[in-house]
Amino acid sequence: MQEIAGTFNYFEGYTGLKHEILHRGPLRDLLIASLNENTVVWNSKFTELKQNGSGWDLVFENGTTAYADLVIGSDGANSKVRKYITDIERTYSGLTIVEGNIYNAAVNAPHLWALISGGKIFAHWNSKTILLSAKGEGSLSFYTITEEPDEWTKTSRIDFSNKEAVFTWFKQRFSDWSNDWHEIFSTDESYFVSRPQYYFSQDQSWQTIANLTMIGDAAHQTPPSGDGVNQAMLDALELYEALFSEEFTTVHEALASFEEKMLARTSVATEEALALNWNG
Ligand SMILES: Cc1cc2nc3c(=O)[nH]c(=O)nc-3n(C[C@H](O)[C@H](O)[C@H](O)COP(=O)(O)OP(=O)(O)OC[C@H]3O[C@@H](n4cnc5c(N)ncnc54)[C@H](O)[C@@H]3O)c2cc1C
């Protein structure tokens, strides 16, 4: 089997986990292959939940619906399930990621590709950060992390679908960095997207609902810290353990216990992420 884990050195003194899955595609394929056929229904964008007796009807954009007696929202940072559980809003962290990807990087960004040598680079200087990662299928993923005002993605008027526009911003914003990074913009086989980083406060909590919960970024987000996937995977494991534990006589009790532990654990992760100093 292809090796899927690699080491990743993060901030000095950071207490989070220091291993990272470099080849996420193969891991995803491995996990999906372990499921019964048709467990995953693709191309079904969830839009709405409707109560139906003691369960829920899930409504999808393609016109289909599905009934579930228990719904677990794991639909990420812009979750559409979350609002059925809590109205707690997220806060802008002050940091925005400009994410990009270069396909066939050995050809399209040969110097940076040689530099990362199948691994990962974390470069931080003068309050700005660049991360480069090799992906299993030969592309190079990268992102910048910079302090930008709230709504900068819109107010900067940068067209992130236009490579030249992003390059113009990059040259100005990273003018005190080496030109070696400009190779990121030397190919058209790439894409860019701006992702403002939000977080939920460390003391968030809600009343557990008997047949509806959420995990991962839908439930908790921190400012960038490289820990979101670890937390999301732990959520999935601990929710499974709670639901199958003989300790609880109802699903409601299991969900209440799970959510209490999840919120306590991710509160610490949020504290740690908020304590990271991006201004160095
Ligand atoms: C640029 C960037 C870099 C990051 N780097 C790291 C890192 O190095 N290490 C780390 O640990 N974390 C990292 N994170 C954070 C990490 O990606 C998240 O914490 C993690 O992916 C959360 O997992 P999740 O399953 O909750 O959500 P996601 O991985 O976002 O998965 C949500 C899924 O739900 C689907 N979905 C969303 N809405 C709907 C809908 N309406 N209907 C149907 N499906 C829907 C999406 O298509 C997606 O497949 C990074 C985040 C970003 C933006």
The ligand as a Gaussian input file, in Angstrom:
#p B3LYP/6-31G(d) Opt

LIG

0 1
 C       -6.526000      25.833000       2.980000
 C       -6.782000      24.961000       4.182000
 C       -5.755000      24.191000       4.676000
 C       -5.954000      23.349000       5.770000
 N       -4.906000      22.602000       6.224000
 C       -5.095000      21.775000       7.254000
 C       -4.021000      20.949000       7.725000
 O       -2.903000      21.015000       7.211000
 N       -4.279000      20.096000       8.756000
 C       -5.511000      20.027000       9.344000
 O       -5.703000      19.213000      10.276000
 N       -6.542000      20.780000       8.926000
 C       -6.361000      21.643000       7.892000
 N       -7.390000      22.423000       7.464000
 C       -8.698000      22.295000       8.126000
 C       -9.399000      21.043000       7.646000
 O       -9.476000      21.054000       6.221000
 C      -10.801000      20.954000       8.247000
 O      -10.757000      21.145000       9.639000
 C      -11.409000      19.564000       7.963000
 O      -11.454000      19.317000       6.571000
 C      -12.807000      19.462000       8.558000
 O      -13.373000      18.239000       8.175000
 P      -14.931000      18.113000       7.970000
 O      -15.155000      16.685000       7.545000
 O      -15.648000      18.633000       9.145000
 O      -15.290000      19.099000       6.782000
 P      -14.819000      19.058000       5.230000
 O      -13.514000      18.367000       5.074000
 O      -14.981000      20.437000       4.761000
 O      -15.928000      18.103000       4.604000
 C      -17.267000      18.535000       4.472000
 C      -17.903000      17.744000       3.339000
 O      -19.285000      18.074000       3.281000
 C      -19.640000      18.307000       1.928000
 N      -20.735000      19.263000       1.921000
 C      -20.714000      20.576000       2.313000
 N      -21.923000      21.122000       2.178000
 C      -22.725000      20.146000       1.689000
 C      -24.107000      20.092000       1.317000
 N      -24.902000      21.165000       1.431000
 N      -24.603000      18.926000       0.849000
 C      -23.807000      17.839000       0.727000
 N      -22.502000      17.815000       1.067000
 C      -21.986000      18.953000       1.527000
 C      -18.364000      18.887000       1.284000
 O      -18.397000      18.673000      -0.112000
 C      -17.293000      18.075000       1.973000
 O      -17.046000      16.863000       1.298000
 C       -7.224000      23.283000       6.384000
 C       -8.274000      24.057000       5.889000
 C       -8.057000      24.904000       4.796000
 C       -9.201000      25.760000       4.266000

